[in-house]
Amino acid sequence: MIGVNVQLIGHEYRFACPSAERDELLEAARNLDERMREIRDQGGKSLSLEAMAVMAALNFSHELLRQQRQVVTGHAAIQRQVRDLLQKLDAFLGEAAL
C-alpha cells in the first residue's frame, strides 16, 4: 500500500491504495474533480463540497447503471442471435443429412 494525494476542487485528500492501482486512483480523482467543477460552475457555487460530491456520485452511479443495462440488453440480443443461428444451422444440417 502507498499513500496518494489527490486534489478535489482545491482540497487535498490522502488515500492509501495498492501501488498497482495508483494511476487508476489518480485518473478517478481527476474525473471526479472535473465533474465536481462542472456542477459548481453550472450553478452550484452555493453548494457545499459535500453536496457537490454527492451530486457527482449520483451522476456517476446513474451513468454506471445505464451502461450496465446496455450491456445486459446487448448480451441478450447476442444470445438471441446465436440461438437463431444455431437453429438455422441445425435445420440446414438436418436437411443435408437427408
ZASEPA-549662 format. One line per field, with one value per atom (N, C-alpha, C, O, CB): residue number from 1; x, y, z; atom name. Coordinates in nm, 3 decimals. Glycine has a CB too. Layout:
N
marlo = NUM,...
X = X,...
Y = Y,...
Z = Z,...
kollo = CA,...
END
This chain:
98
marlo = 1,1,1,1,1,2,2,2,2,2,3,3,3,3,3,4,4,4,4,4,5,5,5,5,5,6,6,6,6,6,7,7,7,7,7,8,8,8,8,8,9,9,9,9,9,10,10,10,10,10,11,11,11,11,11,12,12,12,12,12,13,13,13,13,13,14,14,14,14,14,15,15,15,15,15,16,16,16,16,16,17,17,17,17,17,18,18,18,18,18,19,19,19,19,19,20,20,20,20,20,21,21,21,21,21,22,22,22,22,22,23,23,23,23,23,24,24,24,24,24,25,25,25,25,25,26,26,26,26,26,27,27,27,27,27,28,28,28,28,28,29,29,29,29,29,30,30,30,30,30,31,31,31,31,31,32,32,32,32,32,33,33,33,33,33,34,34,34,34,34,35,35,35,35,35,36,36,36,36,36,37,37,37,37,37,38,38,38,38,38,39,39,39,39,39,40,40,40,40,40,41,41,41,41,41,42,42,42,42,42,43,43,43,43,43,44,44,44,44,44,45,45,45,45,45,46,46,46,46,46,47,47,47,47,47,48,48,48,48,48,49,49,49,49,49,50,50,50,50,50,51,51,51,51,51,52,52,52,52,52,53,53,53,53,53,54,54,54,54,54,55,55,55,55,55,56,56,56,56,56,57,57,57,57,57,58,58,58,58,58,59,59,59,59,59,60,60,60,60,60,61,61,61,61,61,62,62,62,62,62,63,63,63,63,63,64,64,64,64,64,65,65,65,65,65,66,66,66,66,66,67,67,67,67,67,68,68,68,68,68,69,69,69,69,69,70,70,70,70,70,71,71,71,71,71,72,72,72,72,72,73,73,73,73,73,74,74,74,74,74,75,75,75,75,75,76,76,76,76,76,77,77,77,77,77,78,78,78,78,78,79,79,79,79,79,80,80,80,80,80,81,81,81,81,81,82,82,82,82,82,83,83,83,83,83,84,84,84,84,84,85,85,85,85,85,86,86,86,86,86,87,87,87,87,87,88,88,88,88,88,89,89,89,89,89,90,90,90,90,90,91,91,91,91,91,92,92,92,92,92,93,93,93,93,93,94,94,94,94,94,95,95,95,95,95,96,96,96,96,96,97,97,97,97,97,98,98,98,98,98
X = 0.085,0.000,0.089,0.194,-0.096,0.041,0.112,0.013,-0.108,0.183,0.063,-0.020,-0.024,0.079,0.030,-0.143,-0.160,-0.240,-0.346,-0.232,-0.187,-0.258,-0.337,-0.286,-0.159,-0.462,-0.545,-0.605,-0.625,-0.657,-0.634,-0.695,-0.839,-0.865,-0.614,-0.932,-1.072,-1.118,-1.134,-1.162,-1.139,-1.181,-1.096,-1.147,-1.328,-0.967,-0.876,-0.850,-0.775,-0.928,-0.911,-0.889,-0.807,-0.833,-1.024,-0.709,-0.622,-0.665,-0.695,-0.475,-0.667,-0.703,-0.594,-0.533,-0.843,-0.570,-0.469,-0.540,-0.618,-0.357,-0.509,-0.568,-0.458,-0.348,-0.663,-0.489,-0.399,-0.454,-0.575,-0.385,-0.365,-0.409,-0.292,-0.176,-0.465,-0.320,-0.211,-0.133,-0.193,-0.267,-0.004,0.078,0.036,0.048,0.225,-0.012,-0.055,-0.180,-0.209,-0.082,-0.253,-0.377,-0.361,-0.458,-0.487,-0.238,-0.213,-0.263,-0.337,-0.063,-0.224,-0.262,-0.414,-0.470,-0.195,-0.479,-0.625,-0.692,-0.791,-0.677,-0.638,-0.693,-0.676,-0.769,-0.624,-0.560,-0.538,-0.629,-0.681,-0.392,-0.650,-0.743,-0.886,-0.957,-0.737,-0.926,-1.060,-1.075,-1.180,-1.087,-0.972,-0.977,-0.988,-1.063,-0.853,-0.913,-0.923,-1.063,-1.119,-0.819,-1.120,-1.254,-1.356,-1.444,-1.290,-1.343,-1.434,-1.417,-1.516,-1.410,-1.293,-1.267,-1.332,-1.394,-1.116,-1.317,-1.378,-1.529,-1.590,-1.340,-1.589,-1.736,-1.783,-1.884,-1.783,-1.710,-1.749,-1.735,-1.817,-1.665,-1.633,-1.616,-1.729,-1.777,-1.479,-1.772,-1.884,-2.010,-2.084,-1.908,-2.035,-2.153,-2.145,-2.243,-2.165,-2.029,-2.010,-2.031,-2.098,-1.870,-1.974,-1.981,-2.119,-2.151,-1.881,-2.201,-2.337,-2.439,-2.554,-2.375,-2.399,-2.494,-2.485,-2.569,-2.630,-2.385,-2.373,-2.273,-2.221,-2.334,-2.245,-2.144,-2.182,-2.095,-2.122,-2.310,-2.352,-2.354,-2.377,-2.490,-2.332,-2.332,-2.205,-2.099,-2.346,-2.219,-2.102,-2.022,-2.071,-2.144,-1.898,-1.814,-1.881,-1.877,-1.673,-1.940,-2.008,-2.126,-2.145,-2.057,-2.204,-2.319,-2.273,-2.334,-2.403,-2.166,-2.114,-2.064,-2.085,-2.000,-2.000,-1.950,-2.067,-2.060,-1.863,-2.174,-2.291,-2.356,-2.394,-2.393,-2.369,-2.429,-2.343,-2.397,-2.445,-2.212,-2.123,-2.136,-2.138,-1.977,-2.143,-2.158,-2.288,-2.291,-2.151,-2.396,-2.525,-2.518,-2.572,-2.637,-2.451,-2.436,-2.356,-2.395,-2.366,-2.245,-2.165,-2.244,-2.236,-2.036,-2.319,-2.399,-2.504,-2.526,-2.467,-2.569,-2.669,-2.607,-2.664,-2.735,-2.491,-2.422,-2.383,-2.396,-2.298,-2.335,-2.296,-2.417,-2.408,-2.230,-2.528,-2.649,-2.696,-2.736,-2.760,-2.690,-2.731,-2.640,-2.688,-2.727,-2.509,-2.416,-2.437,-2.429,-2.272,-2.464,-2.489,-2.614,-2.616,-2.504,-2.717,-2.840,-2.813,-2.865,-2.951,-2.731,-2.698,-2.620,-2.642,-2.617,-2.531,-2.455,-2.548,-2.537,-2.346,-2.641,-2.735,-2.823,-2.847,-2.823,-2.870,-2.954,-2.876,-2.926,-3.008,-2.752,-2.668,-2.637,-2.637,-2.538,-2.612,-2.584,-2.706,-2.692,-2.543,-2.824,-2.946,-2.967,-3.008,-3.069,-2.939,-2.954,-2.856,-2.891,-2.933,-2.734,-2.634,-2.677,-2.664,-2.495,-2.729,-2.776,-2.888,-2.892,-2.824,-2.980,-3.089,-3.034,-3.078,-3.190,-2.938,-2.879,-2.806,-2.817,-2.784,-2.733,-2.662,-2.762,-2.743,-2.571,-2.868,-2.970,-3.035,-3.056,-3.077,-3.067,-3.127,-3.031,-3.073,-3.167,-2.904,-2.806,-2.791,-2.779,-2.671,-2.790,-2.779,-2.900,-2.887,-2.764,-3.018,-3.139,-3.132,-3.168,-3.265,-3.085,-3.072,-2.968,-2.987,-3.035,-2.859,-2.754,-2.805,-2.780,-2.632,-2.876,-2.936,-3.031,-3.030,-3.011,-3.114,-3.210,-3.135,-3.172,-3.305,-3.032,-2.955,-2.886,-2.889,-2.850,-2.824,-2.756,-2.855,-2.823,-2.674,-2.974,-3.078,-3.121,-3.142,-3.197,-3.134,-3.172,-3.059,-3.085,-3.212,-2.935,-2.821,-2.802,-2.750,-2.694,-2.843,-2.828,-2.927,-2.906,-2.846,-3.033,-3.133,-3.084,-3.152,-3.267
Y = -0.118,0.000,0.124,0.130,0.000,0.223,0.350,0.462,0.444,0.372,0.576,0.693,0.776,0.798,0.778,0.820,0.900,1.025,1.016,0.818,1.141,1.267,1.302,1.293,1.382,1.342,1.386,1.522,1.556,1.282,1.597,1.729,1.723,1.679,1.837,1.768,1.778,1.920,1.957,1.672,1.997,2.136,2.213,2.281,2.145,2.200,2.277,2.221,2.280,2.411,2.109,2.045,1.919,1.841,2.012,1.900,1.784,1.673,1.696,1.822,1.551,1.432,1.328,1.320,1.376,1.250,1.144,1.010,0.989,1.162,0.921,0.788,0.684,0.708,0.770,0.569,0.454,0.363,0.340,0.378,0.311,0.219,0.130,0.166,0.295,0.015,-0.069,0.009,0.083,-0.202,-0.007,0.069,0.043,0.132,0.034,-0.076,-0.109,-0.031,-0.021,-0.259,0.024,0.097,0.247,0.321,0.053,0.294,0.437,0.520,0.617,0.461,0.483,0.562,0.565,0.667,0.505,0.453,0.449,0.538,0.605,0.305,0.540,0.627,0.773,0.853,0.601,0.809,0.947,0.986,1.098,0.967,0.893,0.921,0.938,1.028,0.806,0.853,0.864,0.997,1.060,0.747,1.038,1.165,1.283,1.377,1.181,1.278,1.385,1.390,1.498,1.364,1.273,1.265,1.322,1.399,1.117,1.285,1.336,1.486,1.558,1.264,1.534,1.677,1.753,1.858,1.705,1.700,1.764,1.770,1.874,1.689,1.660,1.656,1.753,1.822,1.514,1.757,1.848,1.993,2.077,1.823,2.024,2.161,2.197,2.310,2.175,2.101,2.126,2.158,2.250,2.003,2.081,2.105,2.243,2.318,1.997,2.278,2.410,2.520,2.619,2.422,2.503,2.606,2.619,2.723,2.578,2.517,2.521,2.562,2.517,2.384,2.646,2.700,2.642,2.670,2.679,2.561,2.500,2.570,2.509,2.358,2.699,2.770,2.782,2.794,2.908,2.778,2.788,2.652,2.643,2.853,2.546,2.412,2.387,2.440,2.306,2.306,2.265,2.164,2.105,2.205,2.145,2.045,1.908,1.830,2.042,1.879,1.751,1.735,1.627,1.738,1.840,1.834,1.812,1.736,1.962,1.881,1.861,1.718,1.658,1.960,1.664,1.526,1.428,1.332,1.491,1.451,1.363,1.372,1.269,1.399,1.492,1.507,1.437,1.370,1.655,1.452,1.385,1.234,1.162,1.429,1.185,1.040,0.989,0.882,1.008,1.064,1.024,1.022,0.932,1.118,1.121,1.123,1.003,0.938,1.253,0.972,0.856,0.727,0.637,0.849,0.717,0.597,0.579,0.468,0.605,0.688,0.683,0.637,0.552,0.821,0.692,0.653,0.506,0.435,0.740,0.460,0.319,0.228,0.127,0.294,0.262,0.180,0.176,0.071,0.234,0.291,0.296,0.206,0.133,0.442,0.212,0.128,-0.019,-0.103,0.167,-0.053,-0.193,-0.244,-0.358,-0.208,-0.162,-0.203,-0.224,-0.318,-0.097,-0.137,-0.151,-0.280,-0.347,-0.030,-0.315,-0.439,-0.559,-0.652,-0.448,-0.556,-0.667,-0.678,-0.789,-0.647,-0.567,-0.567,-0.620,-0.700,-0.426,-0.573,-0.619,-0.768,-0.839,-0.541,-0.813,-0.955,-1.040,-1.146,-0.980,-0.994,-1.068,-1.073,-1.176,-1.004,-0.964,-0.961,-1.058,-1.128,-0.818,-1.061,-1.154,-1.298,-1.382,-1.129,-1.327,-1.463,-1.503,-1.617,-1.473,-1.411,-1.441,-1.469,-1.563,-1.324,-1.390,-1.409,-1.543,-1.614,-1.295,-1.577,-1.705,-1.820,-1.917,-1.715,-1.809,-1.914,-1.929,-2.041,-1.881,-1.816,-1.821,-1.885,-1.966,-1.679,-1.848,-1.907,-2.057,-2.133,-1.838,-2.099,-2.241,-2.318,-2.430,-2.263,-2.258,-2.323,-2.337,-2.441,-2.244,-2.231,-2.237,-2.340,-2.413,-2.099,-2.345,-2.442,-2.584,-2.673,-2.416,-2.606,-2.739,-2.778,-2.892,-2.740,-2.683,-2.712,-2.745,-2.839,-2.592,-2.669,-2.693,-2.830,-2.906,-2.581,-2.859,-2.988,-3.103,-3.211,-2.992,-3.082,-3.184,-3.211,-3.327,-3.143,-3.107,-3.125,-3.188,-3.269,-2.992,-3.153,-3.206,-3.354,-3.428,-3.129,-3.398,-3.540,-3.628,-3.749,-3.558,-3.569,-3.648,-3.677,-3.742,-3.578
Z = 0.000,0.000,0.000,0.064,0.123,-0.075,-0.079,-0.051,-0.066,-0.216,-0.011,0.008,-0.119,-0.183,0.125,-0.155,-0.277,-0.241,-0.179,-0.390,-0.280,-0.258,-0.383,-0.495,-0.222,-0.364,-0.475,-0.442,-0.325,-0.506,-0.546,-0.531,-0.582,-0.694,-0.606,-0.499,-0.540,-0.509,-0.393,-0.466,-0.611,-0.602,-0.501,-0.413,-0.562,-0.516,-0.433,-0.294,-0.217,-0.419,-0.262,-0.132,-0.155,-0.247,-0.060,-0.070,-0.086,0.009,0.126,-0.062,-0.045,0.032,0.011,-0.096,-0.010,0.114,0.104,0.120,0.212,0.213,0.027,0.026,0.024,-0.027,-0.093,0.078,0.068,-0.040,-0.048,0.205,-0.123,-0.227,-0.267,-0.244,-0.350,-0.326,-0.377,-0.483,-0.562,-0.437,-0.486,-0.581,-0.725,-0.809,-0.563,-0.755,-0.891,-0.933,-1.053,-0.903,-0.837,-0.867,-0.858,-0.872,-0.774,-0.835,-0.816,-0.934,-0.914,-0.797,-1.055,-1.173,-1.192,-1.231,-1.298,-1.165,-1.179,-1.074,-1.104,-1.165,-0.952,-0.848,-0.887,-0.871,-0.713,-0.939,-0.982,-1.097,-1.101,-1.023,-1.190,-1.301,-1.250,-1.295,-1.405,-1.158,-1.099,-1.026,-1.034,-1.003,-0.955,-0.882,-0.979,-0.954,-0.793,-1.090,-1.191,-1.250,-1.272,-1.303,-1.275,-1.331,-1.232,-1.270,-1.367,-1.105,-1.002,-0.985,-0.974,-0.869,-0.983,-0.970,-1.085,-1.065,-0.966,-1.206,-1.324,-1.310,-1.337,-1.453,-1.269,-1.255,-1.147,-1.164,-1.222,-1.035,-0.927,-0.971,-0.934,-0.802,-1.049,-1.100,-1.197,-1.196,-1.171,-1.279,-1.370,-1.290,-1.324,-1.462,-1.184,-1.100,-1.039,-1.040,-0.989,-0.986,-0.925,-1.028,-1.000,-0.864,-1.147,-1.250,-1.313,-1.371,-1.357,-1.301,-1.358,-1.254,-1.258,-1.417,-1.162,-1.066,-0.927,-0.842,-1.116,-0.903,-0.771,-0.681,-0.587,-0.785,-0.707,-0.628,-0.481,-0.395,-0.685,-0.453,-0.313,-0.244,-0.124,-0.304,-0.320,-0.262,-0.182,-0.212,-0.372,-0.080,-0.003,-0.084,-0.180,0.135,-0.043,-0.108,-0.099,-0.194,-0.043,0.015,0.035,-0.062,-0.119,0.179,-0.081,-0.171,-0.315,-0.389,-0.160,-0.354,-0.489,-0.508,-0.613,-0.519,-0.405,-0.413,-0.424,-0.501,-0.289,-0.348,-0.355,-0.492,-0.549,-0.244,-0.546,-0.679,-0.784,-0.872,-0.715,-0.775,-0.870,-0.856,-0.956,-0.848,-0.732,-0.710,-0.769,-0.829,-0.560,-0.752,-0.810,-0.963,-1.026,-0.764,-1.021,-1.167,-1.216,-1.313,-1.211,-1.147,-1.187,-1.170,-1.254,-1.104,-1.061,-1.035,-1.145,-1.193,-0.897,-1.183,-1.290,-1.421,-1.490,-1.308,-1.455,-1.578,-1.574,-1.674,-1.600,-1.460,-1.446,-1.464,-1.534,-1.309,-1.401,-1.416,-1.561,-1.611,-1.327,-1.628,-1.769,-1.854,-1.940,-1.822,-1.830,-1.906,-1.875,-1.966,-1.875,-1.750,-1.714,-1.785,-1.832,-1.562,-1.791,-1.861,-2.009,-2.069,-1.842,-2.069,-2.210,-2.235,-2.336,-2.258,-2.143,-2.156,-2.148,-2.228,-2.048,-2.052,-2.037,-2.161,-2.210,-1.911,-2.211,-2.331,-2.451,-2.529,-2.360,-2.465,-2.575,-2.563,-2.663,-2.579,-2.441,-2.419,-2.456,-2.518,-2.271,-2.417,-2.450,-2.601,-2.654,-2.382,-2.670,-2.816,-2.882,-2.977,-2.870,-2.832,-2.887,-2.862,-2.951,-2.824,-2.744,-2.715,-2.810,-2.856,-2.570,-2.839,-2.933,-3.071,-3.137,-2.939,-3.115,-3.247,-3.257,-3.357,-3.281,-3.153,-3.151,-3.154,-3.227,-3.027,-3.074,-3.071,-3.208,-3.255,-2.965,-3.273,-3.406,-3.508,-3.590,-3.452,-3.501,-3.593,-3.570,-3.666,-3.577,-3.445,-3.415,-3.466,-3.516,-3.264,-3.453,-3.505,-3.657,-3.712,-3.464,-3.724,-3.869,-3.910,-4.007,-3.925,-3.835,-3.864,-3.843,-3.925,-3.778,-3.732,-3.706,-3.819,-3.865,-3.570,-3.864,-3.971,-4.100,-4.171,-3.993,-4.131,-4.253,-4.246,-4.343,-4.273,-4.132,-4.119,-4.121,-4.171,-3.990,-4.068,-4.073,-4.215,-4.251,-3.989,-4.296,-4.435,-4.515,-4.604,-4.497,-4.486,-4.558,-4.528,-4.612,-4.522,-4.412,-4.375,-4.450,-4.461,-4.224,-4.501,-4.575,-4.709,-4.788,-4.583
kollo = N,CA,C,O,CB,N,CA,C,O,CB,N,CA,C,O,CB,N,CA,C,O,CB,N,CA,C,O,CB,N,CA,C,O,CB,N,CA,C,O,CB,N,CA,C,O,CB,N,CA,C,O,CB,N,CA,C,O,CB,N,CA,C,O,CB,N,CA,C,O,CB,N,CA,C,O,CB,N,CA,C,O,CB,N,CA,C,O,CB,N,CA,C,O,CB,N,CA,C,O,CB,N,CA,C,O,CB,N,CA,C,O,CB,N,CA,C,O,CB,N,CA,C,O,CB,N,CA,C,O,CB,N,CA,C,O,CB,N,CA,C,O,CB,N,CA,C,O,CB,N,CA,C,O,CB,N,CA,C,O,CB,N,CA,C,O,CB,N,CA,C,O,CB,N,CA,C,O,CB,N,CA,C,O,CB,N,CA,C,O,CB,N,CA,C,O,CB,N,CA,C,O,CB,N,CA,C,O,CB,N,CA,C,O,CB,N,CA,C,O,CB,N,CA,C,O,CB,N,CA,C,O,CB,N,CA,C,O,CB,N,CA,C,O,CB,N,CA,C,O,CB,N,CA,C,O,CB,N,CA,C,O,CB,N,CA,C,O,CB,N,CA,C,O,CB,N,CA,C,O,CB,N,CA,C,O,CB,N,CA,C,O,CB,N,CA,C,O,CB,N,CA,C,O,CB,N,CA,C,O,CB,N,CA,C,O,CB,N,CA,C,O,CB,N,CA,C,O,CB,N,CA,C,O,CB,N,CA,C,O,CB,N,CA,C,O,CB,N,CA,C,O,CB,N,CA,C,O,CB,N,CA,C,O,CB,N,CA,C,O,CB,N,CA,C,O,CB,N,CA,C,O,CB,N,CA,C,O,CB,N,CA,C,O,CB,N,CA,C,O,CB,N,CA,C,O,CB,N,CA,C,O,CB,N,CA,C,O,CB,N,CA,C,O,CB,N,CA,C,O,CB,N,CA,C,O,CB,N,CA,C,O,CB,N,CA,C,O,CB,N,CA,C,O,CB,N,CA,C,O,CB,N,CA,C,O,CB,N,CA,C,O,CB,N,CA,C,O,CB,N,CA,C,O,CB,N,CA,C,O,CB,N,CA,C,O,CB,N,CA,C,O,CB,N,CA,C,O,CB,N,CA,C,O,CB,N,CA,C,O,CB,N,CA,C,O,CB,N,CA,C,O,CB,N,CA,C,O,CB,N,CA,C,O,CB,N,CA,C,O,CB,N,CA,C,O,CB,N,CA,C,O,CB,N,CA,C,O,CB,N,CA,C,O,CB,N,CA,C,O,CB,N,CA,C,O,CB
END
